Amino acid sequence: MNTTTLDILEYQNIKEMLEKFAVSDMGRDLVRALKPENDAGIIRNWLMETNESRMILNYSASVPLSALTGIGKVLEKLGRVTALLPEDLTIIRNVMTGASRIIDFMKTRTELAPNVASYAASMFTLEDLTSEIDRCIRDNRVDDRASSELARIRKRMAVVEDRITGKLESILHSPAWQGKLQDHVVSIRDGSYVIPVKREHRRLIEGTVVDTSSSGSTVFIEPAAIRALKNELNLLRIEEEKEVSRLLSFLTSMAEGYKREIMINVQTLAHYDFLFAKAKLSASMKAVCPEINENRRIRISEGRHPLIGNNVVPLDFDIGEDYQALVITGPNTGGKTVVLKTVGLFCLMAQSGLHVPAASASLPVFRDILADIGDGQSITQSLSTFSSHIRNIISIIQCACPDTLVLLDELGTGTDPGEGMGLATAVLEELKRKDSIILATTHYGEIKEFARRTPGFRNGCMLFDTNTLMPLYTLSIGIPGES
């Protein structure tokens, strides 16, 4: 699809609206990768997905979508590291829980949305992995109950720590230490149990200086009396670290064995997030599922440009049955350009599997949509308004074909009226020869006459109130308007 047209019709703004409805980074990645498709079968499948997701959304208070936070980096680690961190395993457990919830949720939606619900059938609950992580990991830490050996080590560590604390407390309250302490508090510095001693008494205390205060008036000493207990505690910590590492390695190996299943779950959850983002966008715009037809006909009933909002005069539009080219005239600011952008954007949205804000719509599949809207003037490239139009129109004529929708705004402006009228006529004739669907706006009266007498062309106009001379923003097909 022509990238210039995507920019002109503000397709990216629609994707940004869609992205806001996704709850996961992976779902947002799918939105950012979305592009219009030109295979009718794929488009119908996409629209079916959006339609069924919207039906689920209409009948369900909420859908248990997973945020998938952090799972991408965890999947990168699987197979590369010996042991995942406890927080990595917690992420896997959360994803598996999210998978189980969506599986259960979709089981009760098979009649309402058979295709979308069926995607959950490809997912895995992995109850053994989930329950093992639940048993071993709690609050992003290997729990004591993970193994009897770990429970024994930590119980012994608690006993030794209590003995160390008791020994230090007795030192703090010993008369021999009075006057030498800065404070009667036991603290931990760099993993060592220390007491605060006045700097001038540090040589009178048997022990190891671990740290000093910022002022230098206090030194933190680990007394020699607890050295044996501290060594025992250090050995227990080494044992604990080995047992924790063994348990994490076991859980990691278990997760690696299910890597394929975990990836399928993650991809399916991300796809569900993407589908329901489309459904939420549809609901927010009060949109409908467009019909995809095979006869190149565009029919829109009460269409609303999605970037303008609901408080807008709706558009009724029809082209492709009795005529393939529509020339729209009318006053400035009457809504001619909005008509072009609405029709073009509806086609882009439909070919992206998105619903369109209208009462109903039937749209064909275009291989390309080509647009010349706006003056395109570039100061840095020294292009005049007219020159930029000509370059764009040349490109449009070169690319035009029967599967192309061409949108031309103010065709022939920017130069001498006589030359502009001749140019506009020649462009329309060439595009007609190439059998494209054409939607053009103009102020030239001669173009109205050309459209009236040329087979395949039809005039249209934007209505305005003749009394107040104010535009009504309503398109009328069949008669030319006043500029």
Residue, then its C-alpha position, 0 to 999 in steps of 0.5 A: m500500500n502506498t506509504t504516502t497515502l497512509d500518511i495523507l489519510e492519517y492511517q497512523n493516527i488510527k493505529e495509535m488509537l488502536e494501540k491505546f486499547a492493548v494491555s501488553d507490549m506484545g499486543r502493541d507490537l502487533v498493532r504497530a506491525l499492522k498494515p492493510e492487506n489486499d487478499a480478500g480471504i485474509i481480510r474477511n478472516w481479520l474482520m471475522e476475528t474483530n466481529e467475534s471479539r466485539m460480540i464477546l466484549n458486548y456480552s462480557a463485563s471483562v476479558p481476562l487479558s494478560a499484560l505479559t510483563g517481562i515474558g519476552k526477556v525471560l523467553e530469551k534467557l531460556g536455554r541460555v542460562t543455567a538458572l532463572l531468577p525467582e522473579d523470572l519464574t514468577i513471570i512464567r507462573n503469571v503467564m501460565t495463570g493468564a493462559s488458564r484464565i483465558i482458556d476457561f473464559m473461552k470455553t463458555r464463548t464457543e457458541l458466541a464466537p466459535n473461531v476466536a474461542s477456538y484459538a484457546a484450544s491451542m494453549f496449554t495449562l502446564e499445571d505441573l510447572t505452575s504448581e511447582i513454581d507456586r510451591c517453590i517461589r513466594d514473593n520472588r524468593v525461593d521459599d523454605r518449603a521448596s525442599s526439606e534440606l533448604a528448610r533445615i538450613r534456614k532453620r539452623m541459620a535462624v538459630v545461629e542468628d538468634r545466638i549472635t544477636g543474644k551475644l551482642e545484646s549481652i555485650l551492649h549491656s555489659p558494664a565493661w563496655q559502658g562509656k565505650l559505645q556510641d549507641h546501644v544498638v546492633s546493626i548489620r554492615d556489609g553482612s556483618y553484625v556490628i556495634p557502634v564504638k567511639r573512635e578513641h576506644r577502638r583499640l580497646i575492643e577485640g574485634t574487626v572494624v567493618d565500617t566507620s561513620s561519615s564523621g569518623s567519630t564512630v567505628f562499627i566493630e564485629p566483636a571477636a566473641i561472635r567470630a565462631l558463630k559468624n563463621e558457622l553462619n557463613l558456612l550455612r549461607i554457602e549451603e543455602e546458596k547451593e540448595v537455592s541454586r539447585l532448586l532454581s536450576f531444576l525449575t529452569s530445566m522444567a520450564e525449558g522442557y515446556k519452552r515451545e508450549i510457553m511460547i505458544n501461550v504467549q503468542t496466543l495471549a498477545h493475539y487475543d490482546f490485539l483482537f480485543a484492542k480492535a474490538k474495543l476500538s470498534a466499540s468506542m467508535k460505534a463502528v460496524c463490520p464492513e462487508i467485503n464485496e467483489n464488484r468494486r463498489i463502495r457503499i457507505s451509509e451514515g459514515r463518520h470520519p473516525l478522527i473527527g468524532n461522533n458529532v459530525v454530519p454523516l456521509d452517505f456514499d455510493i460509487g462503482e455500480d453505475y459509474q466509477a468516477l465521482v467529481i465533487t464540487g462545492p464551496n470551500t470548507g464545505g466538506k469535500t476533502v473530508v469526503l475523500k479522506t473518509v472514503g479512503l480511510f474506511c478502505l484502509m481500515a477495512q483492509s486492516g481488519l478494523h470496523v468502520p464508524a458507519a451504519s453500514a458499509s460494503l467495500p471492495v479490496f484495493r491493491d493500492i489507494l493513491a491520493d493527492i490531497g493537500d498542497g504538498q509544498s516543500i521549502t527545503q526541496s524548493l517545490s511549489t504547490f503546483s510542482s508538488h501536485i504534478r509530481n504526485i499526479i504523475s506517480i499516481i497515473q503510473c501506478a493506477c490500475p483497475d484495482t486502484l482507488v484514486l483520490l484527487d483534491e482540487l485537481g488542476t489548481g495552482t496554475d492558470p485556470g485554462e491550463g489547470m482545467g485542461l490538465a484536470t480533464a486529461v488526468l481524469e481521462e487517463l485514469k478512466r482509461k486505466d479503469s481506476i475508481i476515481l474520487a475528485t474535487t474541483h472548482y472548475g465548471e468545465i470539469k462539471e460539464f466534462a463529468r456530465r457528458t462522459p460515460g462512467f462519470r458522475n457529478g456530486c456536490m456538497l450542499f449549502d443553505t442558500n439563505t444563510l450561505m452556510p455549508l451543510y456538510t452533506l454530499s448529494i450525488g447526481i448534480p453539480g454544485e456551486s463553488 
